Amino acid sequence: MTFISPLFTLTGAVTALPVWSANGGRVRASGNVVSYCSAGAKAAYGSNDASYQQGQYVYLSANLTAVTDITELHGHTFYEFSCAATGTNYSTKINSDGSLTRVDQAGSVTLTAAQAAQFFSAVGFTDTDGSNYKVRAYKVTDSGTTRYFLVNPTAQPNSKFVTLSDETAPS
């Protein structure tokens, strides 16, 4: 299996030679999707402290295909993986009308279909706080089943981070 070297990375890696954290990462789709958490990796939504948003890397194998039509994702719910293992479930649902509903610690927000389309555009969606989200969707057939993944590189005014979401609900 060939990996794109890494598709998304973060600024401010903790060490030159990464060390697995206690919540070392996640492997999905028979090894075609890897989220690697280096030591010290944390996620802190709503925080502009870059020290809390370092250390997560997302690698996608060349076996994945980019989803180019958002209608393919209608009705799918994606659950975010956090290196911080906070126990909080963040989810994103692509509704049948093309709108997007995001649930996080602050509650629930629904974006119109036009706003949701911006998330998947080259320019991305810029929130009122200046954060820019450029979600990319990928799929792979694993054991006869098509699996979908969302990769979200986010640029906040003072930091950058990346998240990986899939359709596996956290336990």
N, C-alpha and C positions, 0 to 999 in steps of 0.2 A: 504494500500500500504506500502510495506517495503522498506526502503532506505538502501543502502549500506552506511555505516557511514564514513564520506564523502569519496567518491572515490578519489578525488584529493583535496588537500588543499595547501595553500601557507604558506610560512614562514613569520614571522613578523606580525601576526594579530594585528590590531589596538587596540583592547580592549579584555579583557577576556570575557566580555559579549557583543557579537556583537550588533551593532546598525545599523539599515538600513540607507543607504546613500540616498541622494535625488534621485539618479538613483538606486533604491533599488535592482534591479535584474530582473530576467526574469523567467517566468514559462512557460513551453512548454509541449505539448503532454498530456493534461489533468492532469498536475501535476506530470508526470513521470520524468521530467527533470527540475531541479531548478538551476539557477545561482544566488547566493546570493552575494550582494555587501555590505560590512561593511563600516561604516563611514570612509571617508578618502581614499577610494579605487580609484586608478587611474591606467591607463595603459599608458605606454610611450615606444613605440617601438623604438629601437635604443638607449635607455637610459640604462646605467648600474647603475643608482641610484635606489637602492632597495626600497627607500621610495615611489617611483612612481609605484611600482609593487606589491602592497600589497592589501589584502582585498577582493579578489574574490574567492569564493568557488563554486565548481560544485558538485551537488548531482544527482545521477542517481538512479532511482528506480530499484528494482530487476526484474521489468517487462521488462526491456530492454535486448536485446540480442546483444552480440558482433558480429560485421561483421568480418568474418574471411577471406573473399576473396575480394580483392580490386576491382575485375571486377564488383562486385555488385554496386559499386559506380560510374562506368564509366558514364560520361555525367551529373553528378550531380554537382551543384554549391552550395557552403556553404558560408554563410555570418556570420562574427564574431560579437559577442556581446561584447561590451567594457563597463566596469563599469565607465569609464571616460566619456562616452557619448560624445565623441569628434565630432560626426557627420561625421567622416570619414568612408567610407565604405571599409572594408577589405574583400576580397573574395578569396576563394580557389575553383578551378574547377578541377575535376578529368576528364581528357580528355578521349575520346574513345580508344586511343592507350595506356592508362595507365600512360601517362605523367601527370604532375600536374602544373597548372598555378596559381600563387599567385599574387594578386593585392593588393598593399598597398600604403601608402603615397609616397614611393620611386619609384613607378612605377610597372611594371609587370616583373615577372620572371617565366620562364618555366623550370621545372626539367624533366629530362628523366624518362622513366618508371622505370628504375633501381633505380634512386635516389628517386622517389616517393615511391617505395616499401620500401626503408629504413625508410621513415617517419613512416610507419606502422609496423616496426619491433621492436623486444624487445630492440635492441641496439639504435634505432633511427637514425636520420640524423643529422650529425654535420656540421654546416656551416663553412665558412672560418674564421668567427670571433670567433669561439669556442662555439657558441650557439648550444644546442642539443634539437631537437624536437622529441617527441615520440607521434605521433598522434594515437588516438584510435577512432574507428568508432563504433557506436551503432545504433540499430534500434528498433522501437516499432510500433505496429499496434494501431492506434488511430482513432476511428470512421470509421473503415474499410479501412483506408489508412496507408500504411507503411511510417513512417517518419524516417529520418536519421539524426544523430548528430555526430559532430566531437568534441572530447575533446583533447586539446593539452597542456600537461604539458611541459614547456620549461625551460631549465636550461641555463642561460647566465653565463659568467665568474664571475659576481658579484651579481647575483640575480636569483630568481626562480619565475615563475608565471604560471597561467593556463588560457586558454581561451576556450570558448564554441562557436561552430558555428552550425547553422542549415540552412535549405533551405528557410527560410523566409527572403526575402530582406528587409532591413531597409526602413522605410518610410521617 
